[in-house]
Amino acid sequence: MRGHFFHLHLVSDATGETLIAVARAAASQYSNSQPIEHVHPLIRNERQLDKILNRLEDEPGIVLYTLVNLDLAERLERHCQQLHIPVCNILNPVFNIFQSYLGASEQGLAGAQHSLDSGYFKRIDAMNFTMSHDDGQSPQSVGEADIVIVGISRTSKTPTSIYLANRGLRVANIPLVPDIPLPTPLHTYTKPMVIGLIASPSRIMQIRQNRILGFGNEGRESDYLNRNMIGEEIAYTRSMCQRNQWPILDVTRKSIEETAAEIYKYYQRHRKKMAAKSANDLQ
């Protein structure tokens, strides 16, 4: 089948993040077809919806939406039916399950998941902490982190830390350099879960080459791109983690999301272990 493009309209009364994630997950399964995304966030009145309905006539395609206002949702559904284009409220099946189990209907609050509650401010605090503890910064307060990520250059420490911070976790990341001691005695801390990231030498060398070329430094920093030196750096990471009994995660073929998900599993186990230890100490 020959590849082609199609219009994909994402209509939301909030930021549209939920729709984007679901739509991209689904579209990724159809490699022969590429979506042209049209994201329509914060749609909460008739005038805003009118503009989208007009666009659907000019650019028909798949329509996914999350509108808790029933009048707006029904109008969008009717218009799509008249144009003979597919339309789906992606939250309806989820609402039906919740309603069936809880015996209550949803409250119909637009953007409720983005409300300024304690969870929101926890994520903001986590993001501020993580940014101020990036790449070994602020070593004096690393012990206040939930997670500490260690690893050599180009093992995706920073983007993984930021992704976890968006889930409300305070993360510090520290670069490992052979023969240079860590700026803080991580083995003395009990609160943070420390984890090491590694990748294959070829993967790290490829990323480093791209980084240097991007800054116009071709041919410089030979040790930085030396495969044997990279192998020694990886070996140093392994020995450091094994000596301190820190888990090691190979991120060679992992996306940031997959890496963060695995780190979160380790973190949950760490929390259970620490909770059990505290309970035993109290006995």
C-alpha positions, 0 to 999 in steps of 0.5 A, a space after each residue: 500500500 502506497 503511503 499517504 497523508 490524512 488530516 487528523 483533527 484533535 478538538 479539546 476543551 483543555 490543553 489537548 495533551 491527552 488527545 495528542 498522546 492517544 492520537 500519536 500512539 494510534 497513528 504510529 501503528 500505521 506506518 504507511 499513512 502520515 497524519 497532518 495534525 490540527 490541534 484545537 485546544 481550549 474549545 469552550 463556546 459556540 464561536 470557537 467551535 464554529 471555526 473548527 466546523 468550517 475547517 472540517 469542510 475544507 480539510 476533512 479527516 479523522 476527528 478525535 475530541 474531548 469535550 465535556 460540554 454535551 451541547 458542543 459535543 453533540 454539535 460536533 458529532 452531527 456536523 461530522 456525520 453530515 460530512 461523512 467523516 469519522 468522529 470519536 470522543 476518546 474519553 467516553 469508554 473510560 467514563 462508562 467504565 468509571 460510571 459503571 464501577 462507581 455508580 456516578 456520572 462524571 462532573 463535566 469539568 473542562 480541563 479538570 486534570 489541569 486544576 491548580 491543586 496540590 498535585 499541580 504545585 508538587 509538579 512545579 516544585 519538582 520541576 524547579 528542583 530538577 532544573 536546579 540540580 541538572 548536571 551536578 548542580 547544587 550538590 549540597 541539597 542532592 539528598 533532598 531528591 527522590 531520584 538521583 540519576 548518574 551516568 556518563 555524558 550523552 546517556 539522556 540524563 537531563 531529558 529523563 530527569 525532566 520527564 520524571 519531574 513532570 510526574 512530580 518527582 524531584 530528580 537530580 542528575 550527576 555526570 560520571 567522569 572516570 578518576 573524578 570523584 562524585 561531588 556529593 557522597 551519594 552512598 550516605 543518603 537514604 531518601 533518594 533512589 540512585 540509578 545509573 544509566 549506560 548505553 552501548 559505545 556505538 550509540 554514545 559515540 553517535 550522539 556525541 558526534 552529532 552534538 559536536 557537529 551541531 556546535 561546529 567542533 568537528 575533529 576536536 575533543 578526540 577523547 570524547 569520541 574515542 571508542 576505547 575511552 567511551 568503553 572505559 567510561 561505561 565500565 567505570 559506571 558499571 563498577 561504581 553502581 555495582 560497588 554501591 549496589 545501585 541499579 543499572 539501566 541500559 538505555 541504548 534502544 529505549 525512548 525517554 518515556 520507556 527509560 522514565 517508566 523503568 526508573 519509576 518502577 525502581 523508585 516504587 520498589 525503593 519506596 516500599 523497601 524504605 517504608 518496610 525498613 522504617 516500620 522495622 526500626 519503629 518496632 
